[in-house]
Amino acid sequence: MMMKPISDPNHISLLLYTRAKVDRLIKTLDSIEETTDVKTQMDVWVYVDEDDTITRDFILSDYCNRYGSNVIFYIGTHTKSLAENYNTLWKESTNAGLYMPAGDDFIIITKGWDRIVRRAFNEYQDRIGFMYAIDNSFNANTIKYPILSAEWINLIGYIFNGAIPFQLEINWLDEISQMIQRKKRLDIFIRPQDNKKEMVYMKNGLFWQHFFVNSIEERVETADILLKTIYSKSASTYKAQKEIIEKFAQEFSRNISSSEIDQSKDWEKNFFVDSGSHISEYVFNHLQMEVSAIDCLVRKLGYFQEKEDIPRILDIFETMILSSMQIKDLQYLRSVYLLKANKPFEAKKAAEIELSIQPNDIKTVQLLEEIQNKIMPESVVEIIKRGMNYFQQENLQMARHEFIRAITLDSAYVSGYVMLGQVEIVSGRSREAETALLKALSLDSHNYQALFGLGKVLYDTHRYMEARSYLQAAAREDPRDKEVWVGLAMIEKKLQENRK
């Protein structure tokens, strides 16, 4: 782990990333110049891609010599993530005491913002804290401009861990700061530049939201490292604060809220790249990140398997399913643990999905047979029997309830639809009876009871030609049943009456 010297605790290094947007960068640098009070204790480091000829030409113009603050351009390779840019700048930049990573598209509004930053961090003797400026285009609690101390970064070894896309990296730091109770919003106002496009380095947002939730242990571990330094001289206080970390970790919900799902959709919708870039490069970079994330999740699976923590195992499976990659045996393993969690019908669906990916996969076929034996006949058949008892007792409401429950549990169970159709016939609900019986016939076209019942429904609704067709089919299935012939005779009589 890199431990970077701190030459001046009050020195601030702004770490910026730019690409071929010189006009935008100049506006940002101008606003920094106009609002910074102590320019000798502040510098700006700008990461420039080596293939960015527009910005490199601007560097040669010596335009930045006009600023009182030192502006240094670092030329490096085009990285796969913003995290790499900022971590590189931190390593290469001045041995400052405070670091603020940002883009090239903001205007600082608050004059003397640098004094506010220094004062806030100097309130803590250990200087470990997470501060942020206010982006006035968002909710005041939305973090777009984080500020970290060198002490915090040295303990962790980086500004951003690089495991997730950029905005979630800030959320990562936010949760850690809440765990150690060292988060503070500063009265520094920043606005985005006018008429700029929203740049979102995010694809497959819902996967990354789930991955973030399933990485809570890593944030707890990081928070504990910081906490040990903050309370190094007081074991009792450290213990009390450790309990607070655990409480915060529990409060950070493991369920993805509807608002987060909407945000993920927006990320995907807004995702774009500069016109001069190739979209394939960005997709490849995201794919690399997802591969690393899946590798992390697989390692977590091993850990939770040892602990036999089935809920967390299933959480991880749900996350992996959202990945851009189709992983063989994933749904099979998920099915195994759903069965252990006593969710046989969900386990059945997972096993069926695996068979669609790997047709005739022997282990999945065997697992599916095991699941079928578990749910049949102990569950659905018993429900059907209970429904028939209600039917015989003329308790049609309860009978209907049981038959609907049976076909909900097993959508391919023909007898459930047939019995539901019978209940609806007796209840005088012809349309519902027809729907149920047609479903039964779609599963078993030779089912006598469904054919006869549908013929009766159609007769009662005066659709005699259709009724005759179904009763004739019923007669072919069981020519010995007198009722079907009586029904056909009644239909012929009606048809003759209609011809007169």
C-alpha positions as CSV (number, residue, x, y, z in Angstrom):
1,M,0.0,0.0,0.0
2,M,1.3,3.4,-1.0
3,M,1.9,5.9,1.9
4,K,2.4,9.4,0.3
5,P,4.3,12.1,2.3
6,I,2.4,15.2,3.4
7,S,4.5,18.3,2.8
8,D,1.9,20.8,3.8
9,P,-1.4,19.7,5.5
10,N,-3.1,22.9,4.4
11,H,-2.1,22.5,0.7
12,I,-5.1,21.6,-1.6
13,S,-4.7,19.7,-4.8
14,L,-7.6,19.8,-7.3
15,L,-7.5,16.7,-9.5
16,L,-9.3,17.2,-12.8
17,Y,-9.9,15.0,-15.8
18,T,-10.4,16.5,-19.3
19,R,-10.7,15.3,-22.8
20,A,-10.7,17.6,-25.9
21,K,-12.9,20.3,-24.1
22,V,-10.5,23.2,-23.9
23,D,-13.2,26.0,-23.7
24,R,-14.8,24.2,-20.9
25,L,-11.5,23.6,-19.0
26,I,-10.6,27.3,-19.3
27,K,-13.9,28.3,-17.7
28,T,-13.3,25.9,-14.9
29,L,-9.7,27.2,-14.3
30,D,-10.8,30.8,-14.5
31,S,-13.4,30.2,-11.8
32,I,-10.8,28.5,-9.6
33,E,-8.5,31.5,-10.1
34,E,-11.2,34.0,-9.2
35,T,-12.5,32.3,-6.1
36,T,-9.3,31.0,-4.5
37,D,-7.9,33.1,-1.6
38,V,-4.5,31.5,-0.9
39,K,-3.2,30.6,-4.3
40,T,0.2,29.6,-3.0
41,Q,-1.4,26.7,-1.1
42,M,-3.4,25.4,-3.9
43,D,-2.6,23.7,-7.3
44,V,-4.5,22.1,-10.1
45,W,-3.5,18.8,-11.6
46,V,-5.1,17.8,-14.9
47,Y,-5.1,14.3,-16.4
48,V,-4.8,14.4,-20.2
49,D,-5.1,11.4,-22.4
50,E,-2.0,10.9,-24.6
51,D,-4.1,10.7,-27.7
52,D,-5.9,14.0,-26.9
53,T,-4.2,16.2,-29.4
54,I,-6.6,19.1,-28.8
55,T,-5.7,19.5,-25.2
56,R,-2.0,18.8,-25.8
57,D,-1.9,21.7,-28.3
58,F,-3.5,23.9,-25.7
59,I,-0.8,23.0,-23.2
60,L,1.9,24.1,-25.6
61,S,0.2,27.5,-25.8
62,D,1.3,28.4,-22.3
63,Y,-2.1,29.9,-21.6
64,C,-2.1,28.6,-18.0
65,N,0.9,30.8,-17.1
66,R,-1.5,33.6,-16.4
67,Y,-2.9,31.9,-13.3
68,G,-1.6,32.6,-9.8
69,S,-2.2,29.0,-8.9
70,N,0.0,26.3,-10.3
71,V,-1.7,24.3,-13.1
72,I,0.1,21.1,-14.0
73,F,-0.9,18.7,-16.9
74,Y,-0.2,15.0,-16.5
75,I,-0.2,13.1,-19.8
76,G,-1.1,9.5,-19.5
77,T,-2.7,6.5,-21.2
78,H,-6.4,6.4,-21.9
79,T,-7.7,4.4,-18.9
80,K,-10.8,2.2,-18.5
81,S,-12.2,4.2,-15.6
82,L,-12.2,7.7,-14.0
83,A,-11.0,6.0,-10.8
84,E,-7.6,5.2,-12.5
85,N,-7.2,8.8,-13.6
86,Y,-7.7,10.2,-10.1
87,N,-5.6,7.6,-8.4
88,T,-2.8,8.3,-10.8
89,L,-3.0,12.1,-10.3
90,W,-2.9,11.5,-6.5
91,K,0.3,9.5,-6.8
92,E,1.9,11.9,-9.2
93,S,0.8,15.2,-7.7
94,T,2.1,17.5,-5.0
95,N,2.4,16.1,-1.5
96,A,-0.7,18.0,-0.5
97,G,-2.8,17.6,2.7
98,L,-6.2,17.8,0.9
99,Y,-7.5,16.4,-2.4
100,M,-10.6,17.2,-4.5
101,P,-11.3,15.1,-7.5
102,A,-13.6,16.7,-10.1
103,G,-14.2,17.0,-13.9
104,D,-13.5,19.9,-16.2
105,D,-17.0,21.3,-16.4
106,F,-17.8,23.3,-13.2
107,I,-17.8,26.9,-11.9
108,I,-16.9,27.6,-8.3
109,I,-19.3,30.3,-7.0
110,T,-18.1,30.7,-3.4
111,K,-15.2,33.1,-2.9
112,G,-12.6,31.9,-0.4
113,W,-13.8,28.3,-0.8
114,D,-10.2,27.1,0.0
115,R,-10.3,28.7,3.4
116,I,-13.5,26.9,4.2
117,V,-12.0,23.6,3.3
118,R,-8.9,24.0,5.4
119,R,-10.9,25.2,8.4
120,A,-13.3,22.2,8.2
121,F,-10.5,19.6,8.2
122,N,-8.4,21.3,10.8
123,E,-11.3,20.8,13.3
124,Y,-10.2,17.2,13.5
125,Q,-6.8,16.6,15.2
126,D,-6.4,13.4,13.1
127,R,-7.8,15.2,10.0
128,I,-9.7,12.1,8.9
129,G,-12.9,13.3,7.2
130,F,-15.1,13.3,4.1
131,M,-16.3,16.8,3.1
132,Y,-18.2,17.8,0.0
133,A,-19.2,21.0,-1.8
134,I,-22.8,21.7,-2.9
135,D,-23.7,21.3,-6.5
136,N,-26.6,23.9,-6.9
137,S,-28.1,22.0,-9.8
138,F,-28.9,19.0,-7.6
139,N,-30.3,18.4,-4.1
140,A,-28.0,19.9,-1.5
141,N,-27.3,16.4,-0.2
142,T,-26.2,15.0,-3.6
143,I,-22.5,14.5,-3.6
144,K,-20.7,15.5,-6.8
145,Y,-17.6,17.2,-5.4
146,P,-16.0,15.2,-2.6
147,I,-12.9,16.4,-0.7
148,L,-10.6,14.0,1.2
149,S,-7.7,14.4,3.5
150,A,-4.3,12.9,2.7
151,E,-4.5,11.0,6.0
152,W,-7.7,9.3,4.9
153,I,-6.2,8.4,1.5
154,N,-3.0,7.1,3.0
155,L,-4.8,4.7,5.3
156,I,-6.8,3.3,2.4
157,G,-4.1,3.5,-0.3
158,Y,-6.2,5.2,-3.0
159,I,-8.9,7.8,-3.6
160,F,-11.3,5.5,-5.4
161,N,-11.1,1.7,-5.4
162,G,-11.8,1.3,-9.1
163,A,-14.2,-1.7,-8.6
164,I,-17.3,0.2,-9.6
165,P,-18.3,3.0,-12.0
166,F,-17.6,6.6,-10.9
167,Q,-20.8,7.9,-9.3
168,L,-21.1,4.8,-7.1
169,E,-17.5,5.3,-6.0
170,I,-18.7,8.6,-4.4
171,N,-21.6,6.7,-2.8
172,W,-19.0,4.2,-1.5
173,L,-17.1,7.0,0.3
174,D,-20.3,8.5,1.5
175,E,-21.4,5.3,3.3
176,I,-18.0,4.9,4.9
177,S,-18.0,8.5,6.2
178,Q,-21.5,7.9,7.7
179,M,-20.2,4.8,9.4
180,I,-17.4,6.7,11.1
181,Q,-19.5,9.8,11.6
182,R,-17.0,12.0,9.7
183,K,-19.2,13.4,6.9
184,K,-19.7,17.1,6.5
185,R,-21.3,19.3,3.8
186,L,-19.4,22.6,3.3
187,D,-21.0,25.9,2.4
188,I,-19.2,25.9,-0.9
189,F,-21.4,26.3,-3.9
190,I,-20.5,25.0,-7.3
191,R,-22.6,24.9,-10.5
192,P,-22.1,23.0,-13.7
193,Q,-21.3,24.9,-16.8
194,D,-24.2,26.0,-19.0
195,N,-25.3,23.9,-22.0
196,K,-23.1,21.0,-21.2
197,K,-24.2,17.4,-21.9
198,E,-24.6,15.1,-19.0
199,M,-21.6,12.6,-19.1
200,V,-22.5,9.3,-17.5
201,Y,-19.8,6.6,-17.3
202,M,-22.3,3.9,-16.6
203,K,-23.7,0.9,-18.4
204,N,-25.9,-1.9,-16.9
205,G,-26.8,0.3,-14.0
206,L,-29.0,-2.1,-12.2
207,F,-26.3,-4.7,-12.0
208,W,-23.9,-2.1,-10.5
209,Q,-26.6,-1.0,-8.0
210,H,-26.9,-4.6,-6.8
211,F,-23.2,-5.1,-6.8
212,F,-22.8,-2.0,-4.6
213,V,-25.3,-3.4,-2.1
214,N,-23.5,-6.7,-2.0
215,S,-20.2,-5.0,-1.3
216,I,-21.2,-3.7,2.2
217,E,-18.5,-5.9,3.9
218,E,-15.7,-4.1,2.1
219,R,-17.0,-0.7,3.2
220,V,-17.3,-1.9,6.8
221,E,-13.7,-3.1,6.6
222,T,-12.5,0.3,5.3
223,A,-14.5,2.1,8.0
224,D,-12.9,0.0,10.6
225,I,-9.4,0.9,9.4
226,L,-10.2,4.6,9.7
227,L,-11.9,4.1,13.0
228,K,-8.8,2.4,14.6
229,T,-6.7,5.4,13.7
230,I,-9.3,7.9,15.0
231,Y,-9.7,6.2,18.3
232,S,-6.2,4.6,18.6
233,K,-5.8,6.0,22.2
234,S,-9.2,4.9,23.5
235,A,-10.1,1.2,23.2
236,S,-13.5,1.7,24.9
237,T,-14.5,4.5,22.5
238,Y,-13.4,2.5,19.5
239,K,-15.5,-0.4,20.7
240,A,-18.6,1.9,21.0
241,Q,-18.0,3.4,17.6
242,K,-17.5,-0.1,16.1
243,E,-21.0,-0.9,17.2
244,I,-22.2,2.2,15.3
245,I,-20.5,1.0,12.2
246,E,-22.4,-2.3,12.4
247,K,-25.7,-0.4,13.0
248,F,-25.1,1.8,9.9
249,A,-24.2,-1.3,7.8
250,Q,-27.5,-2.9,8.8
251,E,-29.5,0.3,8.0
252,F,-28.1,0.6,4.5
253,S,-30.8,-1.4,2.8
254,R,-30.0,-4.5,0.8
255,N,-33.1,-4.0,-1.2
256,I,-32.9,-2.0,-4.4
257,S,-35.5,0.8,-4.2
258,S,-37.8,1.8,-7.1
259,S,-36.0,5.2,-7.2
260,E,-32.6,3.5,-7.6
261,I,-34.0,1.3,-10.4
262,D,-35.2,4.5,-12.1
263,Q,-31.8,6.1,-11.6
264,S,-30.2,3.0,-13.1
265,K,-32.4,3.3,-16.2
266,D,-31.5,6.9,-16.5
267,W,-27.8,6.0,-16.4
268,E,-28.3,3.5,-19.2
269,K,-30.4,6.0,-21.2
270,N,-27.9,8.9,-20.8
271,F,-24.8,6.8,-21.4
272,F,-22.8,8.2,-24.3
273,V,-19.2,9.0,-25.3
274,D,-17.5,11.9,-27.0
275,S,-18.1,11.9,-30.7
276,G,-14.5,11.3,-31.5
277,S,-14.4,8.1,-29.4
278,H,-15.3,4.5,-30.3
279,I,-18.3,3.1,-28.4
280,S,-16.7,-0.4,-28.6
281,E,-13.8,0.8,-26.4
282,Y,-16.2,2.0,-23.7
283,V,-18.2,-1.2,-23.8
284,F,-15.0,-3.3,-23.6
285,N,-13.9,-1.3,-20.5
286,H,-17.3,-1.9,-18.8
287,L,-17.1,-5.6,-19.7
288,Q,-13.6,-5.7,-18.0
289,M,-15.1,-4.1,-14.9
290,E,-18.0,-6.6,-14.8
291,V,-15.6,-9.5,-15.2
292,S,-13.7,-8.2,-12.1
293,A,-17.0,-7.7,-10.3
294,I,-18.2,-11.2,-11.0
295,D,-14.9,-12.6,-9.8
296,C,-15.4,-10.7,-6.6
297,L,-18.9,-12.1,-6.2
298,V,-17.7,-15.7,-6.8
299,R,-15.2,-15.2,-3.9
300,K,-18.0,-13.9,-1.7
301,L,-20.1,-17.0,-2.6
302,G,-17.3,-19.2,-1.2
303,Y,-17.2,-17.2,2.0
304,F,-21.0,-17.3,2.6
305,Q,-21.2,-20.9,1.6
306,E,-18.8,-21.7,4.5
307,K,-21.1,-19.6,6.8
308,E,-24.2,-21.3,5.3
309,D,-25.7,-17.8,4.9
310,I,-28.4,-18.7,2.3
311,P,-30.0,-15.3,2.1
312,R,-26.7,-13.6,1.2
313,I,-25.9,-16.4,-1.3
314,L,-29.2,-15.8,-3.0
315,D,-28.6,-12.0,-3.0
316,I,-25.3,-12.6,-4.8
317,F,-26.9,-15.0,-7.4
318,E,-29.6,-12.3,-8.1
319,T,-26.8,-9.8,-8.7
320,M,-24.8,-12.1,-11.0
321,I,-27.9,-12.8,-13.1
322,L,-28.1,-9.0,-13.9
323,S,-24.6,-9.1,-15.4
324,S,-24.1,-8.6,-19.1
325,M,-22.6,-12.1,-19.3
326,Q,-24.6,-15.4,-19.5
327,I,-22.9,-17.7,-17.0
328,K,-23.6,-21.4,-17.4
329,D,-24.6,-23.3,-14.2
330,L,-25.5,-20.0,-12.4
331,Q,-29.2,-20.7,-12.5
332,Y,-28.5,-24.3,-11.5
333,L,-26.6,-23.2,-8.4
334,R,-29.3,-20.6,-7.7
335,S,-31.9,-23.4,-8.0
336,V,-30.0,-25.5,-5.4
337,Y,-30.0,-22.7,-2.9
338,L,-33.6,-21.7,-3.5
339,L,-34.5,-25.3,-2.7
340,K,-32.5,-25.1,0.5
341,A,-34.4,-21.9,1.3
342,N,-37.6,-23.9,1.0
343,K,-38.7,-22.1,-2.2
344,P,-39.3,-25.0,-4.5
345,F,-41.4,-23.2,-7.1
346,E,-38.8,-20.5,-7.6
347,A,-36.2,-23.3,-7.6
348,K,-38.1,-25.0,-10.4
349,K,-38.2,-21.8,-12.5
350,A,-34.4,-21.4,-12.1
351,A,-33.7,-25.0,-13.1
352,E,-35.9,-24.6,-16.2
353,I,-34.0,-21.4,-17.2
354,E,-30.7,-23.4,-16.8
355,L,-32.1,-26.1,-19.1
356,S,-33.0,-23.4,-21.7
357,I,-29.3,-22.4,-21.5
358,Q,-27.9,-26.0,-21.4
359,P,-30.5,-28.4,-22.8
360,N,-30.4,-31.9,-21.5
361,D,-27.8,-30.9,-18.8
362,I,-27.9,-34.1,-16.7
363,K,-27.4,-32.5,-13.2
364,T,-30.1,-29.9,-13.9
365,V,-32.5,-32.6,-15.2
366,Q,-31.9,-34.6,-12.0
367,L,-32.3,-31.5,-9.9
368,L,-35.6,-30.7,-11.6
369,E,-36.9,-34.2,-11.0
370,E,-36.0,-33.8,-7.3
371,I,-37.9,-30.5,-7.2
372,Q,-40.9,-32.0,-8.9
373,N,-40.9,-34.8,-6.4
374,K,-40.8,-32.2,-3.6
375,I,-43.7,-30.1,-4.8
376,M,-45.8,-32.9,-6.3
377,P,-48.0,-34.5,-5.2
378,E,-47.7,-33.3,-1.6
379,S,-48.7,-29.7,-2.4
380,V,-50.7,-29.2,-5.6
381,V,-52.6,-32.5,-5.5
382,E,-53.5,-32.0,-1.9
383,I,-54.8,-28.5,-2.7
384,I,-56.9,-30.0,-5.6
385,K,-58.4,-32.6,-3.2
386,R,-59.2,-29.9,-0.7
387,G,-60.9,-27.8,-3.5
388,M,-63.0,-30.8,-4.5
389,N,-64.2,-31.3,-1.0
390,Y,-65.3,-27.7,-0.9
391,F,-67.0,-28.2,-4.3
392,Q,-68.9,-31.2,-3.0
393,Q,-70.0,-29.2,0.0
394,E,-71.2,-26.5,-2.5
395,N,-68.8,-24.0,-1.0
396,L,-67.9,-22.5,-4.4
397,Q,-65.9,-19.6,-3.2
398,M,-63.5,-21.7,-1.2
399,A,-63.3,-24.3,-4.0
400,R,-62.5,-21.5,-6.5
401,H,-59.8,-20.2,-4.2
402,E,-58.1,-23.6,-3.9
403,F,-58.2,-24.4,-7.6
404,I,-56.7,-21.0,-8.4
405,R,-54.0,-21.6,-5.8
406,A,-53.2,-24.9,-7.4
407,I,-52.7,-23.6,-10.9
408,T,-50.7,-20.6,-9.5
409,L,-48.3,-23.1,-8.0
410,D,-48.2,-25.3,-11.1
411,S,-49.3,-23.5,-14.2
412,A,-49.2,-26.8,-16.2
413,Y,-51.5,-28.8,-13.9
414,V,-54.4,-29.7,-16.2
415,S,-56.8,-31.0,-13.5
416,G,-56.6,-27.6,-11.7
417,Y,-58.0,-25.8,-14.8
418,V,-60.6,-28.4,-15.4
419,M,-61.9,-28.2,-11.8
420,L,-61.8,-24.4,-11.9
421,G,-63.9,-24.6,-15.1
422,Q,-66.5,-26.8,-13.3
423,V,-66.8,-24.4,-10.4
424,E,-67.3,-21.5,-12.8
425,I,-70.0,-23.4,-14.7
426,V,-71.9,-24.0,-11.5
427,S,-71.4,-20.4,-10.5
428,G,-72.9,-19.2,-13.8
429,R,-69.6,-17.5,-14.8
430,S,-69.5,-18.7,-18.4
431,R,-66.7,-16.4,-19.6
432,E,-64.4,-17.5,-16.7
433,A,-65.3,-21.2,-17.2
434,E,-64.5,-20.9,-20.9
435,T,-61.1,-19.4,-20.2
436,A,-60.2,-22.1,-17.7
437,L,-61.3,-25.0,-19.9
438,L,-59.5,-23.6,-23.0
439,K,-56.3,-23.4,-20.9
440,A,-56.8,-27.1,-19.9
441,L,-57.2,-28.1,-23.5
442,S,-54.1,-26.1,-24.6
443,L,-52.2,-28.4,-22.2
444,D,-54.1,-31.6,-23.0
445,S,-56.2,-31.5,-26.2
446,H,-57.7,-34.9,-25.4
447,N,-59.0,-34.2,-21.9
448,Y,-62.6,-35.5,-21.9
449,Q,-63.8,-33.4,-19.0
450,A,-62.5,-30.2,-20.5
451,L,-64.1,-31.0,-23.9
452,F,-67.4,-31.9,-22.4
453,G,-67.4,-28.9,-20.0
454,L,-66.5,-26.4,-22.8
455,G,-69.3,-27.9,-25.0
456,K,-71.8,-27.3,-22.1
457,V,-70.5,-23.7,-21.7
458,L,-70.9,-22.9,-25.4
459,Y,-74.4,-24.5,-25.4
460,D,-75.5,-22.3,-22.5
461,T,-74.2,-19.2,-24.3
462,H,-76.1,-20.2,-27.5
463,R,-73.0,-20.9,-29.6
464,Y,-74.3,-24.2,-30.8
465,M,-72.0,-24.9,-33.8
466,E,-68.9,-24.5,-31.6
467,A,-70.6,-26.5,-28.8
468,R,-71.3,-29.4,-31.2
469,S,-67.6,-29.4,-32.3
470,Y,-66.3,-29.8,-28.7
471,L,-69.0,-32.4,-27.8
472,Q,-68.2,-34.5,-30.9
473,A,-64.5,-34.4,-29.8
474,A,-65.6,-35.5,-26.3
475,A,-67.6,-38.3,-27.8
476,R,-64.6,-39.6,-29.6
477,E,-62.7,-39.7,-26.4
478,D,-65.4,-41.5,-24.4
479,P,-68.2,-42.8,-26.7
480,R,-69.8,-44.7,-23.7
481,D,-70.8,-41.6,-21.8
482,K,-74.5,-41.1,-22.4
483,E,-74.4,-37.5,-21.3
484,V,-72.3,-36.4,-24.3
485,W,-74.8,-38.0,-26.7
486,V,-77.7,-36.3,-24.9
487,G,-75.9,-33.0,-25.3
488,L,-75.3,-33.6,-29.0
489,A,-79.0,-34.4,-29.4
490,M,-80.0,-31.2,-27.7
491,I,-77.7,-29.2,-29.9
492,E,-79.2,-30.7,-33.1
493,K,-82.7,-29.8,-31.9
494,K,-81.6,-26.2,-31.3
495,L,-79.9,-26.1,-34.7
496,Q,-83.1,-27.4,-36.4
497,E,-85.2,-24.8,-34.6
498,N,-83.0,-22.1,-35.8
499,R,-83.3,-23.2,-39.4
500,K,-87.1,-22.8,-39.4
